[in-house]
Amino acid sequence: MNVDFDDIEIMGPDYGGGTIFYYNNHPFTGTIVEYDNNGILISEFVVLNGSKHGRNVFYNSNGQIIEEGFISYNRPYGFHKEWDGNGNLIKEINFGDEYQP
């Protein structure tokens, strides 16, 4: 299920010390999407039981990915990558194995 960021209630903290996302008074599981004032998708991230858990992506106004990483209970794992406006990879960090509470 995809839900707009504006429809999410923010709580916290979770195991990773980060935000817990609620939808309809329950910890949310699904994908949260966020749009700018022009209706252009600027971010999307996967949430499991209220915590970021999965792919986390940010886009520029042209729809190009400018940042991508993976989160497990609000802690980064695996590769985090960033690109410039021309699509060139400018940063890559390996955060290691997925966090398991």
Residue frames as a rotation matrix with the C-alpha (Angstrom) as fourth column:
MET 1
0.583 0.812 0.000 0.00
0.812 -0.583 0.000 0.00
0.000 0.000 -1.000 0.00
ASN 2
-0.562 -0.692 0.453 1.27
0.682 -0.698 -0.219 3.49
0.467 0.186 0.864 -0.88
VAL 3
0.538 0.678 -0.500 0.35
0.838 -0.493 0.233 6.39
-0.089 -0.545 -0.834 1.40
ASP 4
0.352 -0.363 0.863 1.16
0.268 -0.844 -0.465 10.07
0.897 0.395 -0.200 0.96
PHE 5
-0.592 -0.709 -0.382 3.54
0.599 -0.071 -0.797 11.47
0.539 -0.701 0.467 3.57
ASP 6
-0.716 0.356 0.600 0.95
-0.467 -0.884 -0.033 14.15
0.518 -0.304 0.799 4.44
ASP 7
0.366 0.921 -0.133 -1.45
-0.559 0.332 0.760 11.41
0.744 -0.203 0.637 5.62
ILE 8
0.081 -0.469 -0.880 1.08
0.526 0.770 -0.362 9.91
0.847 -0.433 0.309 8.06
GLU 9
0.898 0.105 0.427 1.28
-0.313 -0.527 0.790 10.64
0.308 -0.843 -0.441 11.78
ILE 10
0.063 -0.975 -0.212 4.83
-0.098 0.205 -0.974 10.76
0.993 0.083 -0.083 13.12
MET 11
0.961 0.145 0.234 5.73
-0.254 0.140 0.957 9.18
0.106 -0.979 0.171 16.47
GLY 12
0.243 -0.910 -0.336 8.96
-0.116 0.317 -0.941 7.79
0.963 0.267 -0.028 17.93
PRO 13
-0.142 -0.777 -0.613 11.43
-0.986 0.059 0.154 6.47
-0.084 0.626 -0.775 18.81
ASP 14
0.872 0.332 -0.360 11.86
-0.387 0.917 -0.093 2.90
0.300 0.221 0.928 17.53
TYR 15
0.822 -0.570 -0.003 14.70
0.493 0.708 0.506 0.37
-0.286 -0.417 0.863 18.04
GLY 16
0.051 -0.840 0.540 17.03
0.946 -0.132 -0.295 2.47
0.319 0.527 0.788 15.92
GLY 17
-0.427 -0.169 -0.888 16.13
0.646 -0.745 -0.169 5.68
-0.633 -0.646 0.427 17.73
GLY 18
-0.996 0.024 0.090 14.21
0.056 -0.624 0.780 7.01
0.075 0.781 0.620 14.75
THR 19
-0.530 0.845 -0.070 10.70
-0.839 -0.535 -0.098 7.97
-0.121 0.007 0.993 13.81
ILE 20
-0.757 0.475 0.449 7.73
0.431 0.879 -0.203 5.62
-0.491 0.040 -0.870 13.97
PHE 21
-0.864 0.442 -0.241 5.12
-0.481 -0.583 0.655 6.23
0.149 0.681 0.717 11.25
TYR 22
-0.621 0.746 0.242 1.41
0.289 0.505 -0.813 5.74
-0.729 -0.435 -0.529 11.96
TYR 23
-0.847 0.501 -0.180 -1.53
-0.379 -0.328 0.865 5.61
0.374 0.801 0.468 9.57
ASN 24
0.126 0.986 -0.110 -5.14
-0.380 0.151 0.913 5.43
0.916 -0.073 0.394 10.83
ASN 25
0.462 0.028 0.887 -3.87
-0.877 -0.134 0.461 5.16
0.131 -0.991 -0.037 14.44
HIS 26
0.902 -0.215 0.374 -1.75
0.108 0.952 0.287 2.04
-0.418 -0.218 0.882 13.72
PRO 27
-0.107 -0.982 -0.156 1.94
-0.279 -0.121 0.953 1.51
-0.954 0.145 -0.261 12.94
PHE 28
0.628 0.395 -0.670 2.14
-0.686 -0.125 -0.717 1.69
-0.367 0.910 0.193 9.15
THR 29
-0.233 -0.657 0.717 3.42
0.170 0.698 0.695 -1.05
-0.957 0.284 -0.051 6.84
GLY 30
0.683 0.406 0.607 3.85
0.659 0.016 -0.752 -0.14
-0.315 0.914 -0.257 3.18
THR 31
-0.373 -0.794 0.480 5.46
0.916 -0.397 0.055 2.62
0.147 0.460 0.875 1.12
ILE 32
0.409 0.404 -0.818 5.33
0.521 -0.839 -0.154 6.29
-0.749 -0.363 -0.554 2.07
VAL 33
-0.124 -0.379 0.917 5.61
0.965 -0.262 0.023 8.69
0.231 0.888 0.398 -0.87
GLU 34
0.100 0.098 -0.990 6.23
0.491 -0.870 -0.037 12.43
-0.865 -0.483 -0.135 -0.77
TYR 35
0.197 0.077 0.977 5.53
0.954 -0.244 -0.174 15.00
0.225 0.967 -0.121 -3.49
ASP 36
-0.841 -0.455 -0.294 6.66
0.500 -0.861 -0.096 18.60
-0.209 -0.227 0.951 -3.88
ASN 37
-0.355 0.730 -0.584 4.23
-0.056 -0.641 -0.766 21.51
-0.933 -0.239 0.268 -4.33
ASN 38
-0.315 0.187 -0.930 4.08
-0.927 -0.272 0.260 20.77
-0.204 0.944 0.259 -8.08
GLY 39
0.693 0.675 0.256 3.03
-0.635 0.738 -0.229 17.15
-0.343 -0.004 0.939 -7.57
ILE 40
0.332 -0.675 -0.658 6.44
-0.555 0.425 -0.716 15.72
0.763 0.603 -0.233 -8.47
LEU 41
0.934 -0.027 -0.356 7.59
0.251 0.757 0.603 12.66
0.254 -0.652 0.714 -6.53
ILE 42
0.396 -0.827 0.398 10.59
-0.687 -0.555 -0.470 13.64
0.610 -0.088 -0.788 -4.37
SER 43
-0.659 -0.664 0.353 10.93
-0.743 0.501 -0.445 10.65
0.119 -0.556 -0.823 -2.03
GLU 44
0.553 0.767 -0.325 9.65
-0.607 0.638 0.473 7.20
0.570 -0.065 0.819 -1.23
PHE 45
-0.631 -0.752 0.191 10.55
-0.689 0.430 -0.583 4.77
0.357 -0.500 -0.789 1.49
VAL 46
0.002 0.557 -0.830 9.39
-0.001 0.830 0.557 1.40
1.000 -0.001 0.002 2.76
VAL 47
-0.389 -0.001 0.921 8.05
-0.883 -0.284 -0.373 1.05
0.262 -0.959 0.110 6.30
LEU 48
-0.212 0.292 -0.933 7.46
0.146 0.953 0.265 -2.12
0.966 -0.080 -0.245 8.34
ASN 49
0.270 0.439 -0.857 5.43
0.892 0.220 0.394 -1.91
0.362 -0.871 -0.332 11.55
GLY 50
0.938 0.262 -0.227 6.03
0.326 -0.887 0.326 1.85
-0.116 -0.380 -0.918 11.69
SER 51
0.309 -0.909 -0.280 9.83
-0.078 -0.318 0.945 1.85
-0.948 -0.270 -0.169 11.13
LYS 52
0.450 -0.288 -0.845 11.78
-0.891 -0.200 -0.407 2.52
-0.051 0.936 -0.347 7.96
HIS 53
-0.020 -0.401 0.916 12.71
-0.269 0.885 0.381 -0.90
-0.963 -0.239 -0.125 6.69
GLY 54
0.404 0.105 0.909 13.82
0.758 0.518 -0.396 -1.30
-0.512 0.849 0.130 3.09
ARG 55
-0.319 -0.540 0.779 14.63
0.921 -0.370 0.120 0.94
0.223 0.756 0.616 0.16
ASN 56
0.369 0.294 -0.882 14.82
0.527 -0.847 -0.062 4.69
-0.765 -0.442 -0.467 0.76
VAL 57
-0.293 -0.426 0.856 14.96
0.956 -0.116 0.270 6.92
-0.016 0.897 0.441 -2.37
PHE 58
0.149 0.278 -0.949 15.11
0.206 -0.947 -0.245 10.65
-0.967 -0.159 -0.199 -3.11
TYR 59
0.106 0.003 0.994 14.52
0.989 0.101 -0.106 12.18
-0.101 0.995 0.008 -6.55
ASN 60
-0.835 -0.293 -0.466 15.29
0.226 -0.954 0.195 15.53
-0.502 0.057 0.863 -8.15
SER 61
-0.118 0.860 -0.497 12.64
-0.385 -0.500 -0.775 17.57
-0.915 0.100 0.390 -9.96
ASN 62
-0.209 -0.020 -0.978 13.43
-0.975 0.081 0.207 15.71
0.075 0.997 -0.037 -13.22
GLY 63
0.793 0.608 0.036 12.60
-0.607 0.782 0.140 12.35
0.057 -0.133 0.989 -11.67
GLN 64
0.183 -0.814 -0.552 16.22
-0.202 0.518 -0.831 11.19
0.962 0.263 -0.070 -11.50
ILE 65
0.830 -0.006 -0.558 17.36
0.508 0.422 0.751 9.32
0.232 -0.906 0.353 -8.40
ILE 66
0.376 -0.727 0.574 19.78
-0.417 -0.686 -0.596 11.50
0.827 -0.016 -0.561 -6.43
GLU 67
-0.523 -0.533 0.665 20.05
-0.843 0.210 -0.495 9.32
0.124 -0.820 -0.559 -3.33
GLU 68
0.507 0.650 -0.566 19.30
-0.506 0.756 0.415 5.67
0.698 0.076 0.712 -2.59
GLY 69
-0.671 -0.695 0.258 19.94
-0.640 0.368 -0.674 3.49
0.374 -0.617 -0.692 0.42
PHE 70
0.035 0.640 -0.768 18.51
0.118 0.760 0.639 0.75
0.992 -0.113 -0.049 2.57
ILE 71
-0.422 -0.024 0.906 17.25
-0.807 -0.444 -0.388 1.00
0.412 -0.896 0.169 6.12
SER 72
-0.159 0.393 -0.906 16.44
0.369 0.875 0.315 -1.67
0.916 -0.284 -0.284 8.73
TYR 73
0.485 0.445 -0.753 14.58
0.863 -0.104 0.494 -0.34
0.141 -0.890 -0.434 11.78
ASN 74
0.998 0.003 0.057 15.85
0.004 -1.000 -0.030 3.16
0.057 0.030 -0.998 10.98
ARG 75
0.276 -0.961 0.021 19.48
-0.247 -0.050 0.968 2.00
-0.929 -0.272 -0.251 10.73
PRO 76
0.492 -0.115 -0.863 21.28
-0.869 -0.122 -0.480 2.07
-0.050 0.986 -0.160 7.37
TYR 77
0.148 -0.510 0.847 22.67
-0.051 0.852 0.522 -1.12
-0.988 -0.120 0.100 5.88
GLY 78
0.385 -0.065 0.920 24.12
0.842 0.432 -0.322 -2.17
-0.377 0.900 0.221 2.55
PHE 79
-0.613 -0.685 0.395 25.12
0.790 -0.526 0.314 0.43
-0.007 0.504 0.864 0.00
HIS 80
0.472 0.609 -0.637 24.07
0.489 -0.782 -0.386 4.06
-0.734 -0.129 -0.667 0.21
LYS 81
-0.413 -0.588 0.695 24.60
0.900 -0.149 0.409 5.95
-0.138 0.795 0.591 -3.06
GLU 82
0.336 0.462 -0.821 24.32
0.230 -0.885 -0.404 9.58
-0.913 -0.053 -0.404 -4.14
TRP 83
-0.099 -0.274 0.956 24.33
0.992 0.047 0.116 11.05
-0.077 0.960 0.268 -7.67
ASP 84
-0.746 -0.135 -0.653 24.77
0.122 -0.990 0.066 14.58
-0.655 -0.030 0.755 -8.98
GLY 85
0.118 0.871 -0.476 22.27
-0.370 -0.407 -0.836 16.33
-0.922 0.274 0.274 -11.27
ASN 86
-0.021 -0.204 -0.979 23.93
-1.000 0.018 0.018 14.75
0.014 0.979 -0.204 -14.32
GLY 87
0.869 0.457 -0.190 23.49
-0.450 0.889 0.079 11.20
0.205 0.017 0.979 -13.04
ASN 88
0.025 -0.940 -0.342 27.13
-0.257 0.324 -0.910 10.73
0.966 0.111 -0.233 -12.03
LEU 89
0.699 0.143 -0.701 27.75
0.547 0.525 0.652 8.66
0.461 -0.839 0.289 -8.91
ILE 90
0.228 -0.610 0.758 29.40
-0.348 -0.779 -0.522 11.00
0.909 -0.145 -0.390 -6.37
LYS 91
-0.387 -0.354 0.852 29.25
-0.920 0.080 -0.384 8.98
0.068 -0.932 -0.357 -3.16
GLU 92
0.389 0.471 -0.792 28.95
-0.305 0.877 0.372 5.33
0.869 0.097 0.485 -2.19
ILE 93
-0.412 -0.438 0.799 29.09
-0.896 0.037 -0.442 4.03
0.164 -0.898 -0.408 1.39
ASN 94
-0.109 0.348 -0.931 28.72
-0.021 0.936 0.352 0.43
0.994 0.058 -0.095 2.53
PHE 95
0.000 0.226 0.974 27.00
-0.927 -0.365 0.084 0.29
0.374 -0.903 0.210 5.93
GLY 96
-0.879 -0.456 0.141 27.40
-0.476 0.815 -0.331 -3.48
0.036 -0.358 -0.933 6.18
ASP 97
-0.806 0.519 -0.287 24.86
0.447 0.849 0.281 -6.10
0.389 0.098 -0.916 7.18
GLU 98
-0.071 0.915 0.397 21.21
-0.115 -0.402 0.908 -5.49
0.991 0.019 0.134 7.93
TYR 99
-0.762 -0.119 0.637 20.32
-0.609 -0.203 -0.767 -4.67
0.221 -0.972 0.082 11.54
GLN 100
-0.122 0.717 -0.686 18.28
0.161 0.697 0.699 -7.33
0.979 -0.025 -0.201 13.38
PRO 101
-0.094 0.110 0.989 16.74
-0.839 -0.544 -0.019 -6.26
0.536 -0.832 0.143 16.73
